[in-house]
Amino acid sequence: MEPHPVRTPNPAQAARVLVAVDFSPDSQRALEAGIEFIGPRAVELHLVHVHVPFEEGDLTRTEKDSLQTEMEHMYQKAASAHLVADDTVVAYSVERDIAPAAAILRYAATHDIDLLVAGTHGRRGFRRLILGSVAEEIVRLSPTAVLTIGGSTDYRLGLETKSILVPIDFSEESSKTLAAARVMAEAYGADLDILHVVEEAVHPAFYNTGVFSVYDLRPDLDRKALEELEKLYNSVDGPEVPVTFALRQGHAAKEIVSYAKVQESDMIVMSTHGLTGLTHVLIGSVAETVVRTAPCPVMILPREEAVPAHNEGSKQEEVAA
């Protein structure tokens, strides 16, 4: 079976945007950040709230109308502080489901959504393991791009974006994600920081193998990794943008977040491998950890969506009022 064609080669060109709303301060911030990311382009903007009946009881028609009215107020508050195209179309929907993430993803598929925007509460530890996170589940399962906004993160999106961090692990998705980030960087006049994290394997002394680090096997690893980063950048189709190559050693998610803090990155762009089930629980996901702890918004490009197409003159088309 042929794969589904990519609907939007660049999230900055998304024509149909969904913002998940739970009426928390986090979702208000996510809505405002989504509007800032869209900028002065006209889009279809969908605000979606999921009502969970076994937790909150059934809704009357009056209560449903009240929730939609509250979403309208949220939008008006966010739009009043940002530049919004006059012909932007806004839709409000209250969905009913026992699983908020499933309802949001189903709505997105039904309405051909190009970009999902979600706030994340940053829940950690045992509570996060048991209850999970709607934003993280959306990140893991969404077939389209997801922009996540942490509850305490600053954000400078759209035309305010000046620095985009792209973590690279040299997987098959790396070149696709890098190409998408290059198009985004050109659209917003931003610089790219391309980062690779070397995850050292340090063995206990009683192994007595004489090898305690990957650097024992490859002393020139740093130089080689930087060369490969530059080679990958040059091999990917896309516009020329200011770029910096960087290398760190340690745990991937921790080092990505640390680098973003030090460099004051405006956005992190990365892909997810879409792990599910027991494999996901045991191995975890670098993308989900970054989403939960990043100091800035994170754009997650799923495997099928991380395919950009560079279009000459796209910058002018994307940012024009």
RODO-2510 file (C-alpha; in nm, 4 decimals, decimal comma):
residues 321
     n   res          X          Y          Z
     1     m     0,0000     0,0000     0,0000
     2     e     0,1298     0,3445    -0,0922
     3     p     0,1875     0,5794     0,2028
     4     h    -0,0508     0,8711     0,2456
     5     p     0,0841     1,1866     0,0795
     6     v     0,2173     1,4518     0,3124
     7     r    -0,0474     1,7230     0,3454
     8     t     0,1840     2,0057     0,4523
     9     p     0,5583     1,9952     0,3825
    10     n     0,6241     2,2645     0,6407
    11     p     0,4286     2,3219     0,9651
    12     a     0,4718     2,6962     0,9091
    13     q     0,2433     2,6513     0,6063
    14     a    -0,0302     2,4621     0,7934
    15     a    -0,3742     2,5518     0,6594
    16     r    -0,5801     2,3728     0,9272
    17     v    -0,4636     2,4037     1,2872
    18     l    -0,6159     2,2347     1,5929
    19     v    -0,5612     2,3614     1,9474
    20     a    -0,6513     2,1219     2,2304
    21     v    -0,8413     2,3103     2,5021
    22     d    -0,9026     2,2008     2,8612
    23     f    -0,9631     2,5544     2,9962
    24     s    -0,6472     2,5454     3,2058
    25     p    -0,3906     2,8285     3,1978
    26     d    -0,1686     2,5875     3,0024
    27     s    -0,4219     2,5537     2,7206
    28     q    -0,4723     2,9315     2,7119
    29     r    -0,0953     2,9695     2,6681
    30     a    -0,0993     2,6995     2,4005
    31     l    -0,3730     2,8845     2,2112
    32     e    -0,1830     3,2135     2,2286
    33     a     0,1389     3,0429     2,1203
    34     g    -0,0402     2,8701     1,8328
    35     i    -0,1780     3,2018     1,7098
    36     e     0,1693     3,3551     1,7339
    37     f     0,3168     3,0626     1,5384
    38     i     0,0531     3,0994     1,2638
    39     g     0,1254     3,4690     1,2323
    40     p    -0,0688     3,6831     0,9834
    41     r    -0,1675     3,3915     0,7582
    42     a    -0,5337     3,3007     0,7133
    43     v    -0,6047     2,9493     0,8412
    44     e    -0,8837     2,7272     0,9657
    45     l    -0,8367     2,7283     1,3418
    46     h    -1,0140     2,4541     1,5390
    47     l    -1,0509     2,4774     1,9166
    48     v    -1,1405     2,1341     2,0540
    49     h    -1,2365     2,0374     2,4095
    50     v    -1,2886     1,6737     2,5083
    51     h    -1,5522     1,6008     2,7717
    52     v    -1,4906     1,2786     2,9683
    53     p    -1,8342     1,1566     3,0859
    54     f    -1,7243     0,9058     3,3523
    55     e    -1,5219     1,1783     3,5260
    56     e    -1,7483     1,4785     3,4692
    57     g    -2,0934     1,3329     3,4038
    58     d    -2,3006     1,3825     3,0899
    59     l    -2,3374     1,7270     2,9390
    60     t    -2,6672     1,8981     2,8834
    61     r    -2,7110     2,1004     2,5659
    62     t    -2,6893     2,4186     2,7714
    63     e    -2,3625     2,3074     2,9318
    64     k    -2,2158     2,2209     2,5916
    65     d    -2,3129     2,5620     2,4570
    66     s    -2,1546     2,7204     2,7639
    67     l    -1,8242     2,5395     2,6971
    68     q    -1,8243     2,6580     2,3363
    69     t    -1,8909     3,0132     2,4538
    70     e    -1,5982     2,9855     2,6953
    71     m    -1,3758     2,8727     2,4059
    72     e    -1,4891     3,1754     2,2070
    73     h    -1,3830     3,3988     2,4965
    74     m    -1,0454     3,2231     2,5106
    75     y    -0,9924     3,2865     2,1407
    76     q    -1,0984     3,6503     2,1621
    77     k    -0,8553     3,7068     2,4490
    78     a    -0,5682     3,5437     2,2575
    79     a    -0,6499     3,7101     1,9246
    80     s    -0,6701     4,0548     2,0801
    81     a    -0,3019     4,0367     2,1723
    82     h    -0,1741     3,9015     1,8380
    83     l    -0,1945     3,9780     1,4672
    84     v    -0,4635     3,7579     1,3148
    85     a    -0,5735     3,7562     0,9499
    86     d    -0,9237     3,8934     0,8989
    87     d    -1,0299     3,5887     0,6971
    88     t    -0,9179     3,3343     0,9574
    89     v    -1,2009     3,0846     1,0152
    90     v    -1,2480     2,9639     1,3737
    91     a    -1,4457     2,6517     1,4696
    92     y    -1,5342     2,5377     1,8228
    93     s    -1,6111     2,1773     1,9120
    94     v    -1,6863     1,9798     2,2281
    95     e    -1,6083     1,6117     2,1768
    96     r    -1,7230     1,3286     2,4054
    97     d    -1,4817     1,0432     2,4801
    98     i    -1,3216     0,8527     2,7673
    99     a    -0,9779     0,9152     2,6140
   100     p    -0,8985     1,2825     2,5367
   101     a    -0,5998     1,2078     2,3132
   102     a    -0,7969     0,9569     2,1050
   103     a    -1,0798     1,2066     2,0572
   104     i    -0,8407     1,4831     1,9511
   105     l    -0,6623     1,2558     1,7042
   106     r    -0,9926     1,1332     1,5618
   107     y    -1,1146     1,4911     1,5155
   108     a    -0,7836     1,5822     1,3524
   109     a    -0,8153     1,2956     1,1049
   110     t    -1,1788     1,3762     1,0248
   111     h    -1,1051     1,7452     0,9610
   112     d    -0,7766     1,6933     0,7746
   113     i    -0,5794     1,8895     1,0353
   114     d    -0,2230     1,9878     0,9365
   115     l    -0,0883     2,0923     1,2783
   116     l    -0,1864     2,0099     1,6370
   117     v    -0,1069     2,2504     1,9212
   118     a    -0,1181     2,1287     2,2816
   119     g    -0,0114     2,2518     2,6212
   120     t     0,1703     2,0130     2,8505
   121     h     0,1460     2,0137     3,2283
   122     g     0,4973     1,8739     3,2757
   123     r     0,3756     1,5941     3,5057
   124     r     0,6565     1,3712     3,6359
   125     g     0,7219     1,0555     3,8340
   126     f     0,4687     0,7908     3,9397
   127     r     0,1625     1,0099     3,8777
   128     r     0,2704     1,0669     3,5158
   129     l     0,3349     0,6924     3,4709
   130     i    -0,0140     0,5994     3,5939
   131     l    -0,2187     0,8843     3,4473
   132     g    -0,0092     0,9506     3,1415
   133     s    -0,0149     1,2820     2,9582
   134     v    -0,2567     1,3811     2,6852
   135     a     0,0094     1,5886     2,5123
   136     e     0,2646     1,3051     2,5224
   137     e     0,0127     1,0556     2,3878
   138     i    -0,0734     1,2927     2,1045
   139     v     0,2997     1,3352     2,0320
   140     r     0,3489     0,9598     2,0178
   141     l     0,0477     0,8741     1,8028
   142     s    -0,0286     1,1766     1,5859
   143     p     0,0207     1,1263     1,2107
   144     t     0,0754     1,4993     1,1695
   145     a     0,3017     1,7613     1,3254
   146     v     0,2498     1,8590     1,6911
   147     l     0,3597     2,1843     1,8557
   148     t     0,3779     2,1530     2,2346
   149     i     0,3908     2,4446     2,4769
   150     g     0,5095     2,3850     2,8341
   151     g     0,3148     2,5519     3,1104
   152     s     0,6148     2,7511     3,2349
   153     t     0,8103     2,7974     2,9136
   154     d     0,8686     3,1286     2,7439
   155     y     0,7895     3,1388     2,3750
   156     r     0,8897     3,3488     2,0771
   157     l     0,7210     3,1969     1,7768
   158     g     0,6392     3,2898     1,4197
   159     l     0,8211     3,6045     1,3135
   160     e     0,9725     3,6263     1,6630
   161     t     1,1598     3,2964     1,6145
   162     k     1,5327     3,3628     1,5868
   163     s     1,6894     3,0315     1,6865
   164     i     1,5782     2,6757     1,6048
   165     l     1,7469     2,3747     1,7647
   166     v     1,7483     2,0498     1,5649
   167     p     1,8738     1,7391     1,7517
   168     i     2,0204     1,4845     1,5092
   169     d     2,0766     1,1143     1,5810
   170     f     2,1687     1,0133     1,2237
   171     s     1,8581     0,7940     1,1975
   172     e     1,6540     0,7724     0,8771
   173     e     1,4298     1,0520     1,0072
   174     s     1,7209     1,2906     1,0726
   175     s     1,7595     1,4171     0,7185
   176     k     1,3828     1,4662     0,6780
   177     t     1,3567     1,6578     1,0057
   178     l     1,6596     1,8701     0,9222
   179     a     1,5175     1,9576     0,5810
   180     a     1,1857     2,0630     0,7389
   181     a     1,3703     2,2766     0,9945
   182     r     1,5699     2,4496     0,7203
   183     v     1,2501     2,5543     0,5440
   184     m     1,1074     2,6792     0,8748
   185     a     1,4257     2,8705     0,9537
   186     e     1,4101     3,0469     0,6173
   187     a     1,0404     3,1267     0,6626
   188     y     1,1050     3,3045     0,9929
   189     g     1,4558     3,4357     0,9358
   190     a     1,5956     3,2129     1,2112
   191     d     1,9341     3,0497     1,2707
   192     l     1,9739     2,6716     1,3006
   193     d     2,1625     2,4935     1,5777
   194     i     2,2243     2,1325     1,4739
   195     l     2,3076     1,9177     1,7755
   196     h     2,4236     1,5584     1,8128
   197     v     2,4484     1,3936     2,1540
   198     v     2,7031     1,1150     2,2006
   199     e     2,5583     0,8782     2,4591
   200     e     2,8645     0,7288     2,6227
   201     a     2,8436     0,3709     2,7494
   202     v     3,0587     0,3575     3,0633
   203     h     3,1104     0,0050     3,1959
   204     p     3,1819    -0,0902     3,5582
   205     a     3,5458    -0,1660     3,6377
   206     f     3,4768    -0,5335     3,7192
   207     y     3,3949    -0,5940     3,3525
   208     n     3,7730    -0,5713     3,3063
   209     t     3,7405    -0,5220     2,9323
   210     g     3,9702    -0,2228     2,9184
   211     v     3,6930    -0,0285     2,7409
   212     f     3,5057     0,2157     2,9609
   213     s     3,3776     0,4633     2,7027
   214     v     3,2906     0,4841     2,3359
   215     y     3,5861     0,7246     2,3150
   216     d     3,8201     0,4375     2,4042
   217     l     3,7106     0,2749     2,0813
   218     r     3,7030     0,5929     1,8747
   219     p     3,9212     0,8734     2,0191
   220     d     3,8459     1,0984     1,7205
   221     l     3,4708     1,0575     1,7642
   222     d     3,3993     1,4281     1,8260
   223     r     3,5770     1,5396     1,5104
   224     k     3,4129     1,2659     1,3050
   225     a     3,0650     1,3432     1,4419
   226     l     3,0966     1,7130     1,3584
   227     e     3,2127     1,6241     1,0079
   228     e     2,9107     1,3959     0,9652
   229     l     2,6738     1,6680     1,0887
   230     e     2,8084     1,9089     0,8293
   231     k     2,7950     1,6406     0,5613
   232     l     2,4331     1,5633     0,6492
   233     y     2,3386     1,9321     0,6335
   234     n     2,5010     1,9698     0,2914
   235     s     2,3291     1,6564     0,1607
   236     v     1,9790     1,7741     0,2539
   237     d     1,7823     1,9801     0,0047
   238     g     1,6712     2,3150     0,1354
   239     p     1,7459     2,6857     0,1620
   240     e     2,0772     2,8129     0,2914
   241     v     2,0359     2,9508     0,6431
   242     p     2,2850     3,0475     0,9178
   243     v     2,3873     2,7232     1,0886
   244     t     2,5955     2,6094     1,3861
   245     f     2,7032     2,2503     1,4504
   246     a     2,7333     2,1321     1,8103
   247     l     2,8235     1,8151     1,9982
   248     r     2,7472     1,7090     2,3540
   249     q     2,8097     1,3945     2,5569
   250     g     2,5580     1,2359     2,7931
   251     h     2,1908     1,1405     2,7999
   252     a     2,0221     1,2618     2,4822
   253     a     1,7072     1,4205     2,6259
   254     k     1,8910     1,5847     2,9164
   255     e     2,1593     1,7310     2,6919
   256     i     1,9086     1,8572     2,4340
   257     v     1,7145     2,0419     2,7043
   258     s     2,0348     2,1741     2,8628
   259     y     2,1634     2,3032     2,5277
   260     a     1,8295     2,4734     2,4552
   261     k     1,8462     2,6500     2,7927
   262     v     2,2042     2,7695     2,7497
   263     q     2,1512     2,8840     2,3910
   264     e     1,8058     3,0300     2,4660
   265     s     1,6572     2,8433     2,1705
   266     d     1,3166     2,9652     2,0560
   267     m     1,2007     2,6246     1,9335
   268     i     1,3187     2,2636     1,9181
   269     v     1,2314     2,0664     1,6043
   270     m     1,2647     1,6885     1,6196
   271     s     1,0946     1,3684     1,5127
   272     t     0,9557     1,0770     1,7113
   273     h     0,9908     0,7086     1,6355
   274     g     0,6299     0,6411     1,7408
   275     l     0,6993     0,3665     1,9948
   276     t     0,3915     0,2145     2,1584
   277     g     0,3057    -0,0502     2,4145
   278     l     0,5594    -0,2292     2,6343
   279     t     0,8536    -0,1223     2,4177
   280     h     0,7660     0,2388     2,4783
   281     v     0,7211     0,1917     2,8546
   282     l     1,0564     0,0163     2,8933
   283     i     1,2650     0,2255     2,6547
   284     g     1,0892     0,5595     2,6885
   285     s     1,1073     0,8310     2,4281
   286     v     1,3621     1,1084     2,3945
   287     a     1,1003     1,3219     2,2207
   288     e     0,8482     1,2866     2,5031
   289     t     1,1069     1,3686     2,7681
   290     v     1,2096     1,6775     2,5751
   291     v     0,8431     1,7785     2,5367
   292     r     0,7950     1,7493     2,9128
   293     t     1,1080     1,9386     3,0214
   294     a     1,2078     2,1753     2,7395
   295     p     1,2428     2,5482     2,8161
   296     c     1,0812     2,6410     2,4834
   297     p     0,8120     2,5119     2,2462
   298     v     0,8828     2,1783     2,0779
   299     m     0,7737     2,0907     1,7239
   300     i     0,7446     1,7156     1,6793
   301     l     0,7417     1,5819     1,3238
   302     p     0,6142     1,2224     1,3003
   303     r     0,7932     0,9932     1,0612
   304     e     0,5474     1,0295     0,7690
   305     e     0,5197     1,4074     0,8144
   306     a     0,8909     1,4873     0,8382
   307     v     0,9173     1,5259     0,4615
   308     p     0,9604     1,8882     0,3527
   309     a     0,9648     2,0334     0,0045
   310     h     1,1673     2,3473    -0,0464
   311     n     0,9778     2,6026    -0,2482
   312     e     1,1670     2,9003    -0,3822
   313     g     1,0121     3,2212    -0,2598
   314     s     0,8345     3,0381     0,0230
   315     k     0,9544     3,2862     0,2817
   316     q     0,7665     3,5705     0,1250
   317     e     0,4515     3,3623     0,0804
   318     e     0,4533     3,2261     0,4354
   319     v     0,5069     3,5479     0,6249
   320     a     0,3207     3,7920     0,4031
   321     a     0,0216     3,9570     0,5626
***
